[in-house]
Amino acid sequence: MYTTCVPINLPQDALILAPMVGLSHRALRELVLEFGGLDLAYTEMASSGAFMAGTPYETWYLDAGPRPEMTVLQFYTTKPHRLAEALERNADRPVAGADINFGCAAPHIIRSGGGAAWMRDPEGARALVALARGVWPRPLSAKLRIGPENDYSALRAFAMGLAEAGLDFLALHPRLEDERFRRTSRWDYVARLARELPLPVVGNGDVRSFSDWHKRRTEAGPAGIMIGREAARRPWIFALIRGKRADPAFELCVNLRATALRFLTLVEEHLPTDFQLSRAQKFFFYYADNFSFAHHLRWKLCNAESLAAMRSLLDDYLREVPNDAVKVEHD
């Protein structure tokens, strides 16, 4: 059985890019890294069963570039032996770690027995982590929600079981299984777990600015803070937080056009042709918020028929609204 033989790459007050289906692919990670400020990132969620079956896209989901040493591979599974096999297959890769998804609340994932469905089976989840720990020589983490019910004692017991089975750290998105983003996340649960568990706890949810980051860090005291959708809306968010932490007067001047065009280039370079348009549309659903006429531009970009059309739409828009080309960020 392995113990962790590679140190956990989790510096104090870690800034982490969350795993997000359709968003946390290599193109976004590379864009964020070019701005700087990031400590750790996750791949998109991959199915361990599909990976072992050799389906076309799972290997692409697990692309850990451009910085594998700071990228965590995320898996969901319905069958423990499939996860163990997938981890063994990837054990020699020089990545930052592997993560087990206990938090995905998509109905088809839960119906299949994966993601958040494991939180209904604490003993099964504990056994799954123990099996994974036995074959994986690098840091092992898990991402979870509160669970199907608002029961802190059940959440704590579930998380303690994972810790005792060999988990190195965990990330909590403090919402219930069925809440999605409708309710403000319960960061008091992050604070309680951070105090009571014998392993580092990372918090995730509703961090959209430096002010949010500072509030969550001060009140909850997590080992790190994970940011998801805001990193698609503002890929420079980690650089902004890092800069303002060092100097409260820090501000960042961002060329919105150049950033958007760079993202499209990275999509073409690193994503499969079949997924390029859908991934770009998902990115611009959030990124369009940076522009004065966000709704108008979002609708056009998310209905574009090609990446070339997206480039033309951006140029057309900025000819009409030239002051939107550059944005100065303070928070």
N, C-alpha and C positions, 0 to 999 in steps of 0.2 A: 504493500500500500504506500502511495506517495504521501509525504508531507510536502508543504510548500517549499520548493527548493529554489524558487526565483523570488526575490523580495517583492512585496506589494508596492506597486508604483502609485501610491496614494499620498502625495505630499500634504502638509498641513493646509487646511482651507482649500482643498482641491477644487478646481473649476472643471466641470465634466460635461461633455456633449452627450445628451441622452440618446438611447436607441429609439429610433422612430421608423416605423414601416413607411417606405416611400420617400424618406427624407435623409436619414443618417447614412447615406451612401458615400462612396469615395469623393464624388464631386463636391458635396457640401463640406465634408471633413477637410478636404484640401483647401477650399475657399476660406474656411474658418482659420485653419492653420496659417494661411498667408497673412491674415490680420494679426495673429498671435494671441497669447494669453491663455491658451488651453493646456490643461494638464493630462487629460484622459478623454478618450472618445470610444464609442461603441459602433459596431457594425449594425446594419439592419438585422432584424430577427430572422433566423434561418430555422427551418424544420430539420431536426436531426434525422428523422425518418426519410425525408425527401433527399437529404444530403447523402445518406448511405445508399439510397436507391439510384443515385446518379441523375436526378432530374436536372433539367438544363440550367436553372438559374441559381441554385443554392450556393454553388462555388462563387458566383458573382456577388451574392449577398454577403459572403464572408471575405470579400476583398478587404484586406487590412491596410492597404496603402493609403497615403504615402509614408506613414510612420507606424509600422506594425508594432514597434516597441512601446507605443502609447495607445494602442487600439485593442479593445476587448471584443472577442467573438461572442455574439449572443445567440443562444439556441432556445427553442421551445421544443418540448417533447411530449408525447403521449405514452411512450413505452421506454422505461428506464434503460433497457439493454441497448436501444438505439442511440440514446444519448451517450452512453459509455463508449459505444463503437465510434461515434462521430468525434468524441474527444480524443480517443486513441489515435484516430486518423490524423488529427491536427496537433498532436502532442509535440512534434518537433518544430512547429512554426515559432519564430521568435516574436510572439505577440505578448501584449501586456497581461492577458488572462482570458478566461472564459466566464460567461455569465449565463445563468439559468433563468428563463423568464417565468416568473410566477405571477405576473401582473397583467398580461394582455387580457382585456375583457371583451374582445371581439366575439360576437355570438358563435361564429363557426369554430373559433379556437376553443372556446369553453365547451361547446357540444362535443368536440372531438376528445376532450379530456386534457387539453393542454392549457398553458397560461394560468389564468386565475383559478381555473378549476382545481388545481393542486392545493389551493388554500382551504378547500373543503376536506382535504385528506392529509392532515399534519404528519401522520406516521409514514404515509407513502412519500411525502415530500422529503422528510428526513432521510428515509432510505435512499431516495434518488440522489440527494446530495452526498451521502456516504459512498454510494457507488461511483459517482463522478469524482469524488476526492481520491478514490482508489486508483484511478487511471489517469488523472490529470496532474502534471507536475508543476503547474504554474498557478498564479493566484486564481481563486475560484470565488465568484460573487453571485448574487441573486438580486433580481429586481421584483418587488412585490407591491401590492396594494394593502389596504386595511383588511380586506376580505369581503365576504358576502354580507356581513352585518357589522354594525358599529359597536364592536366589542374589543376594547383594548386588551383585556386579559387574554383573549383568544389570539390576537395578533402577537402579543409578547410571547406566548407559549409557542406559537408557530415559529417565530424568529429565533427563539432560544434553541429549539430543536435543530434548526439549520446550522446555528453556530456550533452546537455540540457535535454535529455530523461532519464538521470540517470546513465550513464556509470561512472565507477570509474577511469579507465585508459584504454589506448589503445596502441596497438603495430602496428607499420607501417613497412611493407616490401616494400620499395620504388621502386617498379618496376610496369610497366603497366600490365594489365590483361594478355596480350598475350606474355610477354617477357620471362617468365620462368627465367632461369639463364644466358641467352645469353648476357645481358647487365649489366654493373656495376650498382649497386643500387645507387639511387639518395639521398644521405644522406643530401643534402641541404633541401630536403622536410621534413626530420625528424627535422632538426634544426628549420625550420620555424614553424612547428606545435608545437614544444616544447615551442617556444616563445609566440605563439599566442593563444593556447588553455588553458582553465581554468582547465585542468586536466593533470596528468602525461602522458608523451608520451615516449614509449619504442621504440628503433630502432632495426631493424633486417635486416641482409644482408651483405655478404662479410666480415665477421669478422672471420679471420682464425689464428690470432696470438695475442700476447700481443701488438705488435706494431699497428696492426689494431684497437684493442680495444682502445688503448690510443689515436690514431688519431680521431676515431669517437667520443669518449667521449669529447675530447678537442674541436673539431670543431662544433659538433652538440649539445652538452649539453643535452642529453636525460636523463630521469629519470632512465633508465636502458638500458642494451644492451642484446639482445637475440641472442643466437648462436644455429644454427641448425646442418647442416651436419658435421661441424668440430668437433662436440661432438661425432659423430660416428667415425670419422677418428682418433680423439685423445680424448678419454673420460676424460683425465686429463686436458683439456684446461682451465677449470674454476679454478682448483687448481693452474695451472701455472700462470694465470693472477693474481689471488689473491696473490700468492707468490711474483711475480715480482713487483706488486704494492707496497708491503711492503718493498722489497729489490731489487733494480735493478740488483744485482748480483745473484739473486736466480736462481737455476737450479733444474731440476727434473729428477731423474733417474727412468726410467720406464722399468719394465720387460715385454716385449711385449708378450712373450709366456704365462706367468702367467695371464696377462690381458685377452688375447684371450680365454684361457681355463676357466677363471672365468666367462666370458660372456656366454659361452656355458652352463655352469652349471646353471647360472641364467635363461637362456632360458628354460632349462628343468624343472626348479623348478616353473616357473611362467607363462609360455605361453601355450596355448592350443596345443595339439599334432599336430593338423592340420596346425598350423601356425609356428611351431618351425623352420622348415628348411628354409622357405621363409624369415622369419625375420633374421635368421642367415646369409643367403646369402646376404641380403641387407646390413647388418652391415659390412660384410667383403668386400663388394664392395668398401667401404671407408677405413676401417681399414687396408687393404692390402697396402695402400700407405706408411705405415711406414717401409716397407721392401725394401731391395735393388733391388730385382727382383719382383717388385710389380705387373706388368702385368701378369707375369707367375703364381704367387701365386694366384692372384685374379681370374684368369680364372679357376684354379683348385678348389678353394674354392666355387666359385659361381656355379660350376657344380657338386659339391659333392652330393651324394645321401643320406647322413645322417649326423647327428652331429658327430657320431663316426668316419665317414670318414674324416670329417673336422679336428678332433683331430689328426688323423694319418697323414694327409697331412701337418699340422703344424709341427709335430715332424720330419717328413721326410725332410721338407725344412730346419729346423734349424740344423739338422745333417749335411746337405750340406753347410749351411751358418751360422755357429755358432755365428759369430760376430753380427748377426741380433737379437739375443735373448734379448739384452738390448739396450735401447736408452736413451741418455741424451738430455733433452730438454732445450733450452735457450729462445725460443720465440714462 
